[in-house]
């Protein structure tokens, strides 16, 4: 909404003068039209727009944003479609495994992202309910990888080179 309403602080965050490329900007929200217009405003100033549908923070989810979106897949579809349609650069989507143990929707969300034109998906292998506790569920990441043809980036519990290699394997 900061981009949409031309917030000065948001404009300062978007100042990329002197930064090395590629540059990605992550946006979040629950209003498809606002998200799409934000992508249009960003234009081609940056190289990638990432839609954050994975943030577990209560200050984000209580408004229906971030990982809360995973409880409403039709809205996920609308948002991705609007952003991809309005963006001048590739769009990626970050998700979690799901909202809670009863709402594990990563595969469905990834298929929607691919269908609506996302260039890649990042999946954090925990639910929102898990927060950052518990071990990352590598099987959930594997299932997403097997379900789509676009690049999938695994996220969570990568501390060492061995952790990264284990996730790749």
Secondary structure, DSSP 4 states (H G I P E B T S, - for coil): -TTTTT-HHHHHHT--TTPPSP-EEEE--S-HHHHHHHHHHHTTSSSEEEEEE----HHHHTTT-GGGGGG-HHHHHHHHHHHHHH-SSEEEEEEEEESSTT-B-HHHHHHHHHHTT-SEEEEEEEETTTTT-S---HHHHHHHHHH-SSEEEEES---SHHHHHHHH-
